[in-house]
């Protein structure tokens, strides 16, 4: 199943959850719906914004990401809905 958002993304895009620690990327889209997606966008996770994966917690959840000069903790499931393209 596809939708207009994911159909328009480049082939080399990946989810924020798959970005390695220390890597930099740019947000392409937030593909989730509902309150969580809206809250992520309110916190500045919007298309075009640079992000940097800082680290993941010892058990892999949550992830620490730098966005717009601050550190944001997101659940791995939420990070799966954030599509990025690596700057590296």
C-alpha positions as a Markdown table, in Angstrom:
| # | Residue | x | y | z |
|---|---|---|---|---|
| 1 | Unk | 0.0 | 0.0 | 0.0 |
| 2 | Unk | 1.4 | 3.4 | -0.8 |
| 3 | Unk | 0.3 | 7.0 | -0.3 |
| 4 | Unk | 1.1 | 10.4 | -1.8 |
| 5 | Unk | 3.7 | 11.3 | 0.9 |
| 6 | Unk | 5.8 | 8.1 | 0.6 |
| 7 | Unk | 5.5 | 8.0 | -3.2 |
| 8 | Unk | 7.1 | 11.4 | -3.5 |
| 9 | Unk | 10.1 | 10.6 | -1.3 |
| 10 | Unk | 13.6 | 9.8 | -2.8 |
| 11 | Unk | 14.7 | 6.2 | -3.0 |
| 12 | Unk | 17.7 | 6.8 | -0.7 |
| 13 | Unk | 15.5 | 8.1 | 2.2 |
| 14 | Unk | 15.5 | 6.2 | 5.5 |
| 15 | Unk | 13.7 | 6.6 | 8.8 |
| 16 | Unk | 15.2 | 8.5 | 11.6 |
| 17 | Unk | 15.2 | 5.3 | 13.6 |
| 18 | Unk | 17.8 | 3.8 | 11.2 |
| 19 | Unk | 20.2 | 6.8 | 11.3 |
| 20 | Unk | 23.4 | 5.8 | 13.1 |
| 21 | Unk | 24.7 | 7.7 | 16.2 |
| 22 | Unk | 26.5 | 10.9 | 15.2 |
| 23 | Unk | 25.0 | 11.0 | 11.7 |
| 24 | Unk | 23.4 | 14.1 | 10.3 |
| 25 | Unk | 20.4 | 14.2 | 8.0 |
| 26 | Unk | 17.5 | 16.4 | 6.8 |
| 27 | Unk | 13.9 | 15.7 | 7.5 |
| 28 | Unk | 11.9 | 14.9 | 4.3 |
| 29 | Unk | 8.5 | 14.1 | 5.9 |
| 30 | Unk | 6.7 | 13.1 | 9.0 |
| 31 | Unk | 4.5 | 10.3 | 7.7 |
| 32 | Unk | 2.6 | 9.5 | 10.9 |
| 33 | Unk | -0.9 | 10.8 | 11.7 |
| 34 | Unk | -2.7 | 12.0 | 14.7 |
| 35 | Unk | -1.5 | 13.7 | 17.9 |
| 36 | Unk | 2.1 | 12.3 | 17.8 |
| 37 | Unk | 2.8 | 13.5 | 14.3 |
| 38 | Unk | 1.3 | 16.9 | 15.1 |
| 39 | Unk | 3.4 | 17.2 | 18.3 |
| 40 | Unk | 6.6 | 16.3 | 16.5 |
| 41 | Unk | 5.9 | 19.0 | 13.9 |
| 42 | Unk | 5.1 | 21.5 | 16.7 |
| 43 | Unk | 8.5 | 20.8 | 18.2 |
| 44 | Unk | 10.2 | 21.7 | 14.9 |
| 45 | Unk | 10.5 | 18.3 | 13.2 |
| 46 | Unk | 9.4 | 19.5 | 9.8 |
| 47 | Unk | 10.6 | 19.0 | 6.2 |
| 48 | Unk | 14.0 | 20.6 | 5.5 |
| 49 | Unk | 15.2 | 20.8 | 9.1 |
| 50 | Unk | 18.6 | 19.4 | 9.8 |
| 51 | Unk | 18.7 | 16.7 | 12.5 |
| 52 | Unk | 21.6 | 14.8 | 14.2 |
| 53 | Unk | 21.3 | 11.4 | 15.9 |
| 54 | Unk | 23.0 | 11.7 | 19.2 |
| 55 | Unk | 22.4 | 8.3 | 20.7 |
| 56 | Unk | 20.0 | 5.6 | 21.6 |
| 57 | Unk | 19.2 | 4.4 | 25.1 |
| 58 | Unk | 20.9 | 1.1 | 26.3 |
| 59 | Unk | 17.9 | -1.0 | 25.2 |
| 60 | Unk | 17.4 | 1.0 | 22.0 |
| 61 | Unk | 14.5 | 3.1 | 23.1 |
| 62 | Unk | 14.2 | 6.1 | 23.3 |
| 63 | Unk | 16.5 | 7.9 | 20.8 |
| 64 | Unk | 18.1 | 11.2 | 21.5 |
| 65 | Unk | 18.1 | 13.6 | 18.5 |
| 66 | Unk | 19.3 | 17.1 | 18.1 |
| 67 | Unk | 16.8 | 19.3 | 16.3 |
| 68 | Unk | 16.9 | 23.1 | 16.0 |
| 69 | Unk | 19.5 | 23.5 | 18.7 |
| 70 | Unk | 17.9 | 21.3 | 21.4 |
| 71 | Unk | 17.9 | 17.6 | 22.3 |
| 72 | Unk | 14.7 | 15.7 | 21.8 |
| 73 | Unk | 13.9 | 12.2 | 23.0 |
| 74 | Unk | 11.7 | 10.2 | 20.7 |
| 75 | Unk | 10.4 | 6.6 | 20.9 |
| 76 | Unk | 11.8 | 4.3 | 18.2 |
| 77 | Unk | 8.2 | 3.9 | 16.8 |
| 78 | Unk | 7.8 | 7.6 | 16.4 |
| 79 | Unk | 11.3 | 7.9 | 14.8 |
| 80 | Unk | 10.1 | 5.3 | 12.2 |
| 81 | Unk | 7.5 | 7.8 | 11.0 |
| 82 | Unk | 10.2 | 10.6 | 10.4 |
| 83 | Unk | 11.7 | 10.1 | 7.0 |
| 84 | Unk | 15.2 | 11.7 | 6.4 |
| 85 | Unk | 17.9 | 11.8 | 3.9 |
| 86 | Unk | 21.5 | 11.5 | 5.2 |
| 87 | Unk | 23.9 | 14.4 | 4.7 |
| 88 | Unk | 26.8 | 12.0 | 4.7 |
